[in-house]
């Protein structure tokens, strides 16, 4: 099966070392023309022994997400709690999908009790394109 020509991968959060409690906000994703939208988080080393990282998915119909709202759990595949991670989740991945009807998405990863380097990045993966192949 060919997924190469049938998915689009976009930057959500560039690789970053977070050494405080600054929220990491993703690029806004345009869901137009795709049936499936997924956030994939890559976790590197998390140095702080008690740090936790929550995940929030927001949607809206405004391109700048000035109408943003937290996504109702009914429109998520998986949960924000399952996408979250903590100090002992080094070198793991998380994912959360969206099946809502709003056009734009944004993710925020918020560290709590983090004072040391935590490496993370995230990408948006889209599938079910109305036009294929995708570049």
Backbone as a chain_set.jsonl record, in Angstrom:
{"seq": "XXXXXXXXXXXXXXXXXXXXXXXXXXXXXXXXXXXXXXXXXXXXXXXXXXXXXXXXXXXXXXXXXXXXXXXXXXXXXXXXXXXXXXXXXXXXXXXXXXXXXXXXXXXXXXXXXXXXXXXXXXXXXXXXXXXXXXX", "coords": {"N": [[0.834, -1.179, 0.0], [0.53, 2.218, -0.807], [1.422, 4.9, 1.038], [2.956, 7.082, 0.802], [2.402, 8.906, -1.344], [-0.034, 9.75, -0.553], [-0.305, 11.138, 1.789], [0.155, 14.164, 3.645], [2.688, 15.933, 5.213], [3.314, 18.31, 7.646], [5.096, 20.947, 9.284], [4.613, 21.286, 12.708], [5.578, 21.916, 15.367], [8.756, 23.068, 15.501], [11.873, 21.311, 16.113], [12.847, 21.668, 19.475], [14.456, 22.769, 22.473], [13.22, 22.89, 25.557], [13.475, 24.709, 28.442], [12.049, 25.701, 30.527], [8.824, 26.876, 31.599], [7.498, 27.703, 29.345], [4.903, 27.778, 27.043], [4.589, 25.781, 24.127], [3.594, 26.536, 21.029], [1.9, 25.388, 18.222], [2.266, 25.584, 14.605], [-0.444, 26.817, 12.659], [-2.808, 24.627, 11.317], [-4.277, 24.017, 8.192], [-7.129, 22.364, 7.46], [-8.535, 21.952, 5.164], [-9.631, 20.079, 2.388], [-8.724, 17.607, 3.292], [-9.42, 14.494, 4.783], [-8.515, 13.348, 7.101], [-6.716, 14.235, 10.001], [-3.868, 14.564, 11.965], [-1.894, 14.982, 14.876], [1.463, 14.447, 15.535], [3.737, 13.843, 18.019], [7.114, 14.066, 18.884], [9.202, 13.056, 21.383], [12.156, 13.862, 22.966], [14.965, 13.652, 25.069], [14.04, 14.231, 28.422], [14.966, 16.202, 30.877], [14.292, 17.194, 33.458], [13.25, 16.031, 36.629], [10.609, 16.045, 37.526], [8.897, 17.113, 35.672], [5.968, 17.793, 33.724], [3.928, 17.631, 30.776], [1.327, 19.077, 29.184], [-1.217, 18.722, 26.649], [-3.048, 20.611, 24.375], [-5.642, 20.885, 22.068], [-6.912, 23.066, 19.707], [-9.558, 24.493, 17.718], [-11.029, 26.214, 14.871], [-12.695, 28.477, 12.552], [-11.487, 30.653, 11.468], [-8.661, 31.844, 9.765], [-6.535, 32.862, 11.26], [-7.108, 31.877, 13.681], [-8.517, 33.44, 15.536], [-10.947, 32.886, 16.476], [-10.655, 30.727, 18.099], [-11.237, 27.694, 19.943], [-11.212, 25.269, 22.532], [-11.049, 21.917, 21.509], [-13.821, 19.78, 21.565], [-13.973, 16.681, 23.265], [-15.326, 14.714, 21.812], [-14.604, 15.091, 19.208], [-12.043, 14.308, 18.931], [-9.538, 11.897, 18.221], [-8.314, 9.596, 20.272], [-7.029, 11.004, 23.311], [-6.366, 14.196, 24.855], [-5.084, 13.838, 27.241], [-3.83, 11.352, 26.864], [-2.033, 12.096, 24.923], [-0.349, 13.72, 26.288], [2.735, 14.043, 28.205], [5.528, 13.129, 30.369], [8.322, 13.507, 32.696], [9.6, 10.95, 32.653], [9.258, 9.917, 30.135], [11.139, 9.747, 28.08], [12.337, 9.795, 24.72], [10.029, 8.874, 23.371], [6.899, 8.678, 21.534], [3.861, 10.46, 20.764], [0.409, 10.712, 19.794], [-2.453, 12.374, 18.403], [-5.648, 12.618, 17.048], [-7.923, 14.427, 14.847], [-11.328, 14.882, 14.167], [-13.221, 16.74, 13.721], [-15.287, 19.461, 12.386], [-14.271, 21.963, 11.882], [-12.164, 24.345, 10.152], [-9.49, 25.06, 10.763], [-6.662, 24.165, 12.807], [-4.835, 24.095, 15.909], [-2.16, 23.309, 18.082], [-1.113, 23.2, 21.479], [1.563, 22.721, 23.601], [2.181, 22.5, 26.909], [4.532, 22.969, 29.382], [4.927, 21.98, 32.812], [6.397, 22.556, 35.929], [8.979, 22.414, 34.877], [12.359, 22.788, 34.617], [14.64, 22.176, 33.34], [16.384, 21.039, 30.375], [14.197, 19.924, 27.911], [13.543, 18.003, 25.192], [11.674, 18.32, 22.241], [9.43, 17.901, 19.449], [7.024, 18.363, 16.81], [4.779, 17.196, 14.286], [2.267, 17.747, 11.798], [0.153, 15.398, 10.345], [-1.579, 14.649, 7.487], [-4.225, 12.998, 5.789], [-6.244, 11.228, 3.349], [-6.669, 12.9, 1.192], [-8.35, 15.068, -1.076], [-7.224, 15.527, -3.462], [-4.699, 13.87, -5.11], [-1.435, 12.845, -6.252], [0.104, 13.831, -3.108], [2.541, 16.311, -2.373]], "CA": [[0.0, 0.0, 0.0], [1.288, 3.461, -0.936], [0.99, 6.063, 1.803], [3.862, 8.172, 0.455], [1.733, 9.87, -2.209], [-1.388, 10.001, -0.068], [-0.289, 11.905, 3.026], [0.892, 15.428, 3.673], [3.299, 16.156, 6.523], [3.646, 19.724, 7.819], [5.695, 21.307, 10.566], [3.746, 21.807, 13.763], [6.527, 22.564, 16.277], [10.143, 22.743, 15.142], [12.615, 20.756, 17.243], [13.154, 22.706, 20.444], [14.826, 22.394, 23.828], [12.438, 23.738, 26.457], [14.1, 24.652, 29.76], [11.215, 26.455, 31.464], [7.407, 26.522, 31.466], [6.941, 28.407, 28.199], [4.059, 26.942, 26.178], [5.036, 25.615, 22.745], [2.383, 26.647, 20.216], [2.16, 24.878, 16.872], [1.79, 26.266, 13.411], [-1.865, 26.564, 12.405], [-3.019, 23.667, 10.236], [-5.48, 24.148, 7.365], [-7.637, 21.012, 7.237], [-9.304, 21.894, 3.916], [-9.31, 19.05, 1.397], [-8.221, 16.384, 3.911], [-10.403, 13.798, 5.618], [-7.892, 12.905, 8.347], [-5.699, 15.16, 10.503], [-3.258, 13.96, 13.148], [-0.689, 15.594, 15.413], [2.42, 13.46, 16.012], [4.719, 14.497, 18.878], [8.332, 13.3, 19.149], [9.796, 13.475, 22.638], [13.55, 13.462, 23.146], [15.329, 13.545, 26.473], [13.394, 15.169, 29.337], [15.943, 16.186, 31.964], [13.742, 17.518, 34.776], [12.726, 14.814, 37.272], [9.182, 16.109, 37.871], [8.196, 17.88, 34.638], [4.846, 17.229, 32.974], [3.62, 18.396, 29.57], [-0.057, 18.887, 28.755], [-1.481, 18.997, 25.239], [-4.349, 21.211, 24.098], [-5.965, 21.054, 20.651], [-7.942, 24.083, 19.482], [-9.994, 24.614, 16.332], [-11.817, 27.389, 14.513], [-12.872, 28.682, 11.117], [-10.715, 31.812, 11.089], [-7.294, 31.429, 9.43], [-5.633, 33.267, 12.341], [-7.673, 31.24, 14.872], [-9.042, 34.401, 16.502], [-12.184, 32.263, 16.984], [-10.231, 29.428, 18.635], [-11.893, 27.077, 21.096], [-10.726, 23.921, 22.819], [-11.827, 20.904, 20.789], [-14.594, 18.853, 22.38], [-13.414, 15.323, 23.207], [-16.04, 13.92, 20.81], [-13.985, 15.318, 17.904], [-10.651, 13.885, 18.999], [-9.204, 10.471, 18.209], [-7.405, 9.592, 21.399], [-7.341, 12.108, 24.219], [-5.252, 15.087, 25.162], [-4.361, 13.216, 28.359], [-2.952, 10.312, 26.317], [-0.994, 12.768, 24.14], [0.54, 14.379, 27.245], [3.891, 13.231, 28.607], [6.193, 13.6, 31.58], [9.772, 13.384, 32.873], [10.152, 9.618, 32.377], [8.822, 9.487, 28.799], [12.211, 10.025, 27.126], [12.439, 9.102, 23.432], [8.755, 8.261, 23.005], [6.054, 9.467, 20.647], [2.448, 10.557, 21.095], [-0.39, 11.163, 18.664], [-3.851, 12.695, 18.663], [-6.313, 12.911, 15.788], [-9.037, 15.372, 14.832], [-12.392, 14.525, 13.215], [-14.222, 17.806, 13.768], [-15.657, 20.111, 11.129], [-13.654, 23.285, 11.736], [-11.149, 24.336, 9.105], [-8.118, 25.276, 11.23], [-6.265, 23.537, 14.071], [-3.587, 24.499, 16.547], [-1.838, 22.533, 19.282], [-0.24, 23.84, 22.451], [2.171, 21.821, 24.587], [2.532, 23.358, 28.036], [5.299, 22.329, 30.447], [4.705, 22.34, 34.205], [7.521, 22.146, 36.791], [10.114, 22.083, 34.016], [13.454, 23.744, 34.765], [15.8, 21.658, 32.612], [16.158, 20.806, 28.953], [13.275, 18.892, 27.42], [13.566, 18.061, 23.733], [10.434, 17.873, 21.61], [9.021, 18.45, 18.163], [5.735, 17.802, 16.399], [4.366, 17.388, 12.894], [0.89, 17.445, 11.41], [0.036, 14.424, 9.268], [-2.915, 14.688, 6.899], [-4.497, 11.928, 4.827], [-7.575, 11.304, 2.751], [-6.687, 14.105, 0.364], [-9.269, 15.068, -2.22], [-6.362, 15.569, -4.643], [-3.456, 13.133, -4.887], [-0.579, 12.65, -5.095], [0.524, 14.98, -2.293], [4.004, 16.504, -2.422]], "C": [[0.881, 1.246, 0.0], [0.705, 4.534, -0.028], [1.81, 7.295, 1.422], [3.161, 9.273, -0.344], [0.359, 10.28, -1.693], [-1.447, 10.664, 1.296], [0.45, 13.21, 2.799], [1.411, 15.596, 5.092], [3.734, 17.615, 6.579], [4.242, 19.956, 9.198], [4.608, 21.801, 11.504], [4.607, 22.596, 14.743], [7.926, 22.115, 15.878], [10.855, 22.156, 16.35], [13.097, 21.87, 18.181], [13.586, 22.069, 21.763], [14.14, 23.382, 24.761], [13.02, 23.595, 27.858], [13.321, 25.467, 30.791], [9.763, 26.026, 31.261], [6.722, 27.293, 30.338], [6.154, 27.437, 27.312], [4.62, 26.936, 24.762], [3.793, 25.53, 21.866], [2.707, 26.26, 18.782], [1.8, 25.889, 15.795], [0.313, 25.92, 13.251], [-1.977, 25.658, 11.192], [-4.328, 23.96, 9.52], [-5.949, 22.743, 7.006], [-8.406, 20.858, 5.922], [-8.753, 20.817, 2.994], [-8.682, 17.786, 1.963], [-9.275, 15.792, 4.83], [-9.835, 13.424, 6.979], [-6.748, 13.844, 8.722], [-5.193, 14.655, 11.845], [-2.049, 14.788, 13.573], [0.184, 14.47, 15.942], [3.523, 14.212, 16.75], [5.897, 13.544, 19.078], [8.999, 13.891, 20.377], [11.235, 12.973, 22.666], [13.807, 13.244, 24.62], [14.59, 14.623, 27.276], [14.21, 15.14, 30.631], [15.343, 16.399, 33.349], [12.996, 16.327, 35.369], [11.263, 14.893, 37.671], [8.35, 16.871, 36.849], [7.042, 17.088, 34.031], [4.516, 18.176, 31.825], [2.195, 18.078, 29.142], [-0.207, 19.286, 27.295], [-2.904, 19.533, 25.114], [-4.508, 21.342, 22.595], [-7.107, 22.06, 20.558], [-8.31, 24.108, 18.011], [-10.783, 25.895, 16.137], [-11.926, 27.504, 13.007], [-12.128, 29.905, 10.592], [-9.264, 31.397, 10.852], [-6.287, 31.792, 10.514], [-6.053, 32.677, 13.684], [-8.056, 32.254, 15.954], [-10.359, 33.9, 17.094], [-11.893, 30.919, 17.648], [-11.057, 28.999, 19.842], [-11.273, 25.708, 21.302], [-11.64, 22.918, 22.127], [-12.537, 19.997, 21.795], [-14.029, 17.444, 22.188], [-14.077, 14.45, 22.154], [-15.401, 14.038, 19.427], [-12.491, 14.981, 17.888], [-10.551, 12.372, 18.904], [-8.056, 10.312, 19.195], [-7.813, 10.752, 22.294], [-6.12, 12.983, 24.411], [-4.436, 14.522, 26.322], [-3.407, 12.134, 27.86], [-1.822, 10.909, 25.472], [0.022, 13.471, 25.039], [1.706, 13.454, 27.608], [4.549, 13.857, 29.825], [7.662, 13.225, 31.574], [10.345, 12.023, 32.495], [9.704, 9.046, 31.028], [9.852, 9.807, 27.721], [12.081, 9.161, 25.876], [11.192, 8.312, 23.069], [8.018, 9.166, 22.026], [4.626, 9.465, 21.185], [1.711, 10.991, 19.829], [-1.802, 11.47, 19.141], [-4.468, 13.145, 17.345], [-7.51, 13.825, 15.956], [-10.046, 14.955, 13.786], [-13.519, 15.556, 13.223], [-14.424, 18.459, 12.415], [-15.044, 21.489, 10.932], [-12.48, 23.211, 10.77], [-9.715, 24.387, 9.632], [-7.884, 24.645, 12.606], [-4.977, 24.154, 14.581], [-3.405, 23.625, 17.779], [-0.934, 23.364, 20.179], [0.246, 22.781, 23.429], [2.707, 22.71, 25.699], [3.282, 22.58, 29.112], [4.887, 22.854, 31.824], [5.876, 21.771, 35.009], [8.737, 21.726, 35.973], [11.18, 23.16, 34.14], [14.706, 23.303, 34.026], [15.402, 21.351, 31.176], [15.204, 19.646, 28.701], [13.202, 19.053, 25.909], [12.253, 17.551, 23.175], [10.271, 18.513, 20.247], [7.687, 17.813, 17.815], [5.488, 18.099, 14.929], [2.874, 17.091, 12.762], [0.95, 16.432, 10.277], [-1.408, 14.459, 8.792], [-3.05, 13.599, 5.854], [-5.918, 12.084, 4.303], [-7.731, 12.554, 1.899], [-7.681, 13.971, -0.783], [-8.507, 15.101, -3.542], [-5.073, 14.841, -4.289], [-2.729, 13.032, -6.224], [-0.279, 13.954, -4.377], [2.041, 15.081, -2.356], [4.584, 16.397, -1.028]], "O": [[1.869, 1.311, 0.732], [-0.391, 5.031, -0.287], [1.399, 8.423, 1.692], [3.322, 10.454, -0.037], [-0.335, 11.072, -2.332], [-2.517, 10.747, 1.9], [1.261, 13.338, 1.882], [0.668, 15.423, 6.058], [4.428, 18.103, 5.686], [3.927, 19.247, 10.154], [3.784, 22.636, 11.132], [4.401, 23.794, 14.933], [8.241, 20.925, 15.914], [10.496, 22.458, 17.488], [13.672, 22.868, 17.747], [13.142, 20.978, 22.119], [14.449, 24.574, 24.751], [13.058, 22.493, 28.405], [13.876, 25.876, 31.811], [9.509, 24.915, 30.796], [5.511, 27.51, 30.374], [6.677, 26.407, 26.886], [5.07, 27.966, 24.26], [3.031, 24.567, 21.949], [3.676, 26.749, 18.202], [1.133, 26.893, 16.04], [-0.125, 24.847, 13.664], [-1.33, 25.885, 10.17], [-5.367, 24.131, 10.158], [-5.238, 22.011, 6.318], [-8.875, 19.767, 5.601], [-7.539, 20.674, 2.847], [-8.158, 16.969, 1.206], [-9.942, 16.516, 5.57], [-10.595, 13.203, 7.921], [-5.922, 14.204, 7.883], [-5.976, 14.356, 12.747], [-1.274, 15.242, 12.731], [-0.285, 13.63, 16.71], [4.165, 15.1, 16.19], [5.711, 12.37, 19.398], [9.321, 15.079, 20.411], [11.494, 11.796, 22.418], [12.959, 12.71, 25.335], [14.524, 15.78, 26.862], [14.15, 14.171, 31.388], [15.841, 15.835, 34.324], [12.2, 15.687, 34.683], [10.71, 13.889, 38.12], [7.209, 17.237, 37.133], [7.131, 15.874, 33.848], [4.792, 19.374, 31.896], [1.889, 16.942, 28.779], [0.571, 20.083, 26.771], [-3.842, 18.974, 25.681], [-3.615, 21.85, 21.916], [-8.128, 21.928, 21.233], [-7.488, 23.787, 17.153], [-11.156, 26.571, 17.096], [-11.322, 26.724, 12.271], [-12.141, 30.164, 9.389], [-8.697, 30.668, 11.665], [-5.283, 31.099, 10.673], [-5.424, 32.947, 14.707], [-7.936, 31.968, 17.145], [-10.831, 34.431, 18.099], [-12.779, 30.07, 17.75], [-11.509, 29.82, 20.641], [-10.854, 25.061, 20.342], [-12.863, 23.057, 22.16], [-11.93, 19.512, 22.75], [-13.654, 17.064, 21.079], [-13.444, 13.525, 21.646], [-15.625, 13.187, 18.567], [-11.774, 15.327, 16.949], [-11.388, 11.652, 19.449], [-6.961, 10.83, 18.977], [-8.829, 11.404, 22.054], [-4.989, 12.565, 24.163], [-3.221, 14.712, 26.373], [-2.295, 12.008, 28.372], [-0.768, 10.289, 25.324], [1.129, 13.783, 24.6], [1.667, 12.25, 27.354], [4.189, 14.951, 30.258], [8.184, 12.699, 30.591], [11.492, 11.956, 32.052], [9.765, 7.836, 30.81], [9.491, 10.103, 26.581], [11.764, 7.973, 25.947], [11.282, 7.211, 22.526], [8.46, 10.277, 21.73], [4.237, 8.588, 21.956], [2.305, 11.561, 18.914], [-2.283, 10.917, 20.13], [-3.887, 13.95, 16.618], [-8.045, 13.98, 17.054], [-9.68, 14.698, 12.64], [-14.633, 15.273, 12.783], [-13.814, 18.063, 11.422], [-15.28, 22.121, 9.902], [-11.877, 22.153, 10.588], [-8.814, 23.818, 9.015], [-8.78, 24.599, 13.449], [-4.151, 24.657, 13.82], [-4.376, 23.249, 18.437], [-0.098, 24.132, 19.702], [-0.548, 22.041, 24.011], [3.569, 23.559, 25.474], [2.739, 21.639, 29.691], [4.542, 24.026, 31.976], [6.292, 20.634, 34.787], [9.443, 20.787, 36.341], [10.934, 24.319, 33.805], [15.729, 23.986, 34.081], [14.225, 21.402, 30.819], [15.387, 18.541, 29.211], [12.841, 20.118, 25.408], [11.768, 16.491, 23.571], [10.893, 19.529, 19.936], [7.268, 16.842, 18.445], [5.929, 19.119, 14.4], [2.307, 16.296, 13.511], [1.73, 16.602, 9.34], [-2.34, 14.318, 9.583], [-2.105, 13.31, 5.12], [-6.681, 12.942, 4.746], [-8.788, 13.184, 1.885], [-7.83, 12.904, -1.377], [-9.045, 14.759, -4.595], [-4.43, 15.156, -3.288], [-3.383, 13.13, -7.262], [-0.389, 15.038, -4.95], [2.74, 14.069, -2.387], [5.795, 16.527, -0.851]]}, "num_chains": 1, "name": "protein.A"}
